[in-house]
Amino acid sequence: MKIEINKEHVKELDHSHLRDVSINPNDWLPAGQSEYRLYAYLSTFFNKTTILDIGTRTGGSALALSYNPNNHVRSYDLVEQGASAIEKDNVTWHIGDFMEDEEIDWDNVSIVMIDVDPHDGSQERVMMDWLREKGWKGLLLHDDIGPGWPDIQLMWDEIPEEKFDVTEIAHMSGTGLVNFGSAHEITFV
């Protein structure tokens, strides 16, 4: 599939209806400060797909990824941090390791977003190796790939797949987009 990312469209995207139901409405900043507009934008390229949000925390990224109501977001964290109080028809909250969830239909997963603590790059490497072994193909998003997180930045630098630093239209701490398994043709305008 061809995915053309229009930077101006990302910056102009209105996601206020999601901000208004979030636990942290102050997190919903303009593109280049917050990643949520980009996540919402990317969700529009897919229909009737599953999107995985790894590292729920308070649910902001899952809400952003749920922007397209035709998709279903499965959000995972190892501990509850308040997100389960958010009710959204196309989001389900899960406590546990997504790699152990046998209910995921991997043939229908189009996006995986990873933002986990601690920010040391080791968990992300394990997850990516697991996805490679599974043969999964799709868009993989990483948060906090910038200089403020040197361990994540090193992990990012080591990724062999086609990748793009999309920080300018995402999170100021650094956001990366990986064409995992070369599933798409990604261009920017």
ZAVEX-353832 format. One record per residue (C-alpha): y, x negated, z; residue number from 1; residue in three letters. Coordinates in Angstrom, 2 decimals. Example, Ala and Ser with C-alpha at 12.3 -4.5 7.8 and 13.67 -1.06 7.14 Angstrom:
2
[[-4.50,-12.30,7.80],1,'ALA']
[[-1.06,-13.67,7.14],2,'SER']
END
This chain:
189
[[0.00,0.00,0.00],1,'MET']
[[3.52,-1.18,-0.73],2,'LYS']
[[5.81,-1.16,2.29],3,'ILE']
[[9.46,-1.70,1.48],4,'GLU']
[[11.51,-2.20,4.63],5,'ILE']
[[15.11,-1.21,4.07],6,'ASN']
[[17.10,-2.91,6.82],7,'LYS']
[[20.01,-0.47,6.56],8,'GLU']
[[17.65,2.51,6.88],9,'HIS']
[[16.15,0.95,10.00],10,'VAL']
[[19.61,0.46,11.51],11,'LYS']
[[20.65,4.04,10.72],12,'GLU']
[[17.47,5.80,11.85],13,'LEU']
[[18.13,8.54,14.40],14,'ASP']
[[15.56,8.45,17.19],15,'HIS']
[[17.69,10.18,19.82],16,'SER']
[[15.12,12.97,20.30],17,'HIS']
[[12.69,10.32,21.57],18,'LEU']
[[15.25,8.53,23.73],19,'ARG']
[[16.01,11.81,25.44],20,'ASP']
[[12.41,12.20,26.72],21,'VAL']
[[11.88,8.56,27.66],22,'SER']
[[11.79,7.18,31.18],23,'ILE']
[[14.27,4.42,30.27],24,'ASN']
[[16.87,5.93,27.92],25,'PRO']
[[18.98,2.77,28.24],26,'ASN']
[[16.29,0.82,26.35],27,'ASP']
[[17.08,2.68,23.13],28,'TRP']
[[19.71,0.30,21.78],29,'LEU']
[[20.72,-0.44,18.17],30,'PRO']
[[18.38,-2.35,15.85],31,'ALA']
[[18.76,-6.04,16.55],32,'GLY']
[[18.86,-5.32,20.28],33,'GLN']
[[15.88,-2.94,20.57],34,'SER']
[[12.72,-2.75,18.47],35,'GLU']
[[12.35,1.02,18.71],36,'TYR']
[[14.15,1.94,15.47],37,'ARG']
[[11.90,-0.44,13.52],38,'LEU']
[[8.77,0.96,15.17],39,'TYR']
[[9.86,4.51,14.34],40,'ALA']
[[10.69,3.51,10.77],41,'TYR']
[[7.31,1.86,10.21],42,'LEU']
[[5.52,5.01,11.41],43,'SER']
[[6.97,6.90,8.43],44,'THR']
[[4.88,4.90,5.94],45,'PHE']
[[1.68,6.51,7.23],46,'PHE']
[[0.40,10.06,7.64],47,'ASN']
[[-2.52,11.33,9.70],48,'LYS']
[[-3.24,7.87,11.01],49,'THR']
[[-3.79,6.35,14.42],50,'THR']
[[-1.33,3.85,15.88],51,'ILE']
[[-2.25,1.71,18.87],52,'LEU']
[[0.37,0.71,21.43],53,'ASP']
[[-1.00,-2.10,23.60],54,'ILE']
[[1.03,-2.59,26.79],55,'GLY']
[[2.37,0.87,27.65],56,'THR']
[[4.57,0.01,30.62],57,'ARG']
[[7.00,2.96,30.71],58,'THR']
[[6.11,4.33,27.26],59,'GLY']
[[9.12,3.47,25.11],60,'GLY']
[[7.23,1.72,22.34],61,'SER']
[[4.63,4.50,22.19],62,'ALA']
[[7.39,7.08,21.87],63,'LEU']
[[9.05,5.09,19.08],64,'ALA']
[[5.75,4.74,17.24],65,'LEU']
[[5.24,8.52,17.59],66,'SER']
[[8.36,9.20,15.49],67,'TYR']
[[6.26,10.56,12.62],68,'ASN']
[[4.60,13.63,14.20],69,'PRO']
[[1.77,13.51,11.65],70,'ASN']
[[0.36,10.37,13.29],71,'ASN']
[[-1.35,9.97,16.65],72,'HIS']
[[-0.41,7.17,19.07],73,'VAL']
[[-2.94,5.90,21.57],74,'ARG']
[[-1.15,3.85,24.21],75,'SER']
[[-3.05,1.45,26.50],76,'TYR']
[[-2.21,-0.34,29.71],77,'ASP']
[[-4.33,-1.72,32.53],78,'LEU']
[[-2.27,0.06,35.21],79,'VAL']
[[-0.21,3.24,35.28],80,'GLU']
[[3.53,2.50,35.25],81,'GLN']
[[4.98,5.99,34.80],82,'GLY']
[[4.40,6.78,31.14],83,'ALA']
[[1.73,9.40,31.74],84,'SER']
[[4.49,11.72,33.00],85,'ALA']
[[5.86,11.86,29.43],86,'ILE']
[[4.48,14.75,27.44],87,'GLU']
[[4.45,14.31,23.67],88,'LYS']
[[2.01,16.14,21.41],89,'ASP']
[[1.06,13.11,19.32],90,'ASN']
[[0.72,10.54,22.13],91,'VAL']
[[-2.17,9.99,24.52],92,'THR']
[[-1.96,7.61,27.46],93,'TRP']
[[-4.98,5.47,28.36],94,'HIS']
[[-5.62,3.20,31.33],95,'ILE']
[[-8.00,0.49,30.25],96,'GLY']
[[-8.71,-2.16,27.65],97,'ASP']
[[-8.40,-0.88,24.08],98,'PHE']
[[-11.11,-3.35,22.99],99,'MET']
[[-13.57,-1.43,25.15],100,'GLU']
[[-12.64,2.05,23.85],101,'ASP']
[[-15.48,3.21,21.63],102,'GLU']
[[-13.60,6.40,20.69],103,'GLU']
[[-11.15,4.56,18.40],104,'ILE']
[[-11.78,5.26,14.71],105,'ASP']
[[-10.85,1.83,13.38],106,'TRP']
[[-10.99,3.01,9.77],107,'ASP']
[[-7.97,5.20,10.58],108,'ASN']
[[-5.85,2.70,12.58],109,'VAL']
[[-2.84,1.56,10.55],110,'SER']
[[-0.58,-0.10,13.13],111,'ILE']
[[-1.30,-2.09,16.28],112,'VAL']
[[1.65,-3.08,18.49],113,'MET']
[[1.06,-5.71,21.20],114,'ILE']
[[3.47,-6.32,24.08],115,'ASP']
[[1.51,-7.34,27.18],116,'VAL']
[[2.19,-9.23,30.41],117,'ASP']
[[2.07,-12.02,31.23],118,'PRO']
[[3.89,-13.31,28.17],119,'HIS']
[[1.75,-16.40,27.73],120,'ASP']
[[0.17,-15.88,24.31],121,'GLY']
[[-3.40,-16.10,25.58],122,'SER']
[[-4.17,-12.36,25.71],123,'GLN']
[[-2.61,-11.90,22.28],124,'GLU']
[[-4.85,-14.60,20.80],125,'ARG']
[[-7.94,-12.91,22.26],126,'VAL']
[[-6.85,-9.55,20.85],127,'MET']
[[-6.14,-10.96,17.39],128,'MET']
[[-9.47,-12.81,17.29],129,'ASP']
[[-11.19,-9.56,18.27],130,'TRP']
[[-9.36,-7.66,15.50],131,'LEU']
[[-10.32,-10.36,12.96],132,'ARG']
[[-13.98,-10.19,14.02],133,'GLU']
[[-13.82,-6.41,13.67],134,'LYS']
[[-12.41,-6.82,10.14],135,'GLY']
[[-9.42,-4.63,10.94],136,'TRP']
[[-6.55,-4.56,8.42],137,'LYS']
[[-3.08,-3.14,8.96],138,'GLY']
[[0.36,-3.83,10.40],139,'LEU']
[[0.35,-5.85,13.60],140,'LEU']
[[3.54,-6.02,15.66],141,'LEU']
[[4.31,-8.59,18.36],142,'HIS']
[[7.25,-8.38,20.73],143,'ASP']
[[9.01,-11.30,22.46],144,'ASP']
[[8.25,-14.02,19.88],145,'ILE']
[[11.66,-15.69,20.33],146,'GLY']
[[12.69,-18.89,22.13],147,'PRO']
[[12.96,-17.12,25.48],148,'GLY']
[[9.16,-16.84,25.48],149,'TRP']
[[7.92,-20.30,24.35],150,'PRO']
[[4.22,-19.51,24.89],151,'ASP']
[[4.46,-16.37,22.74],152,'ILE']
[[6.52,-18.28,20.16],153,'GLN']
[[3.78,-20.93,19.94],154,'LEU']
[[1.13,-18.22,19.52],155,'MET']
[[3.29,-16.65,16.79],156,'TRP']
[[3.67,-19.96,14.98],157,'ASP']
[[-0.13,-20.36,14.90],158,'GLU']
[[-0.85,-17.00,13.24],159,'ILE']
[[-2.37,-17.77,9.81],160,'PRO']
[[-1.80,-14.33,8.26],161,'GLU']
[[1.32,-13.41,6.30],162,'GLU']
[[4.00,-12.75,8.89],163,'LYS']
[[7.67,-11.90,9.13],164,'PHE']
[[10.20,-12.50,11.88],165,'ASP']
[[12.01,-9.14,11.96],166,'VAL']
[[14.17,-9.85,15.00],167,'THR']
[[17.37,-9.06,13.11],168,'GLU']
[[16.30,-5.38,12.89],169,'ILE']
[[14.19,-5.21,16.04],170,'ALA']
[[14.20,-6.67,19.55],171,'HIS']
[[16.68,-9.41,20.43],172,'MET']
[[13.90,-11.26,22.30],173,'SER']
[[12.08,-11.65,18.99],174,'GLY']
[[9.84,-9.27,17.06],175,'THR']
[[7.16,-10.25,14.59],176,'GLY']
[[5.37,-8.24,11.90],177,'LEU']
[[1.98,-9.46,10.65],178,'VAL']
[[0.33,-8.24,7.47],179,'ASN']
[[-3.03,-8.41,9.19],180,'PHE']
[[-5.87,-8.73,6.71],181,'GLY']
[[-3.37,-8.64,3.81],182,'SER']
[[-3.63,-4.85,3.82],183,'ALA']
[[-0.15,-4.26,2.39],184,'HIS']
[[2.50,-5.60,0.08],185,'GLU']
[[5.55,-5.99,2.32],186,'ILE']
[[9.06,-6.44,0.95],187,'THR']
[[12.54,-6.24,2.44],188,'PHE']
[[15.79,-4.87,0.99],189,'VAL']
END
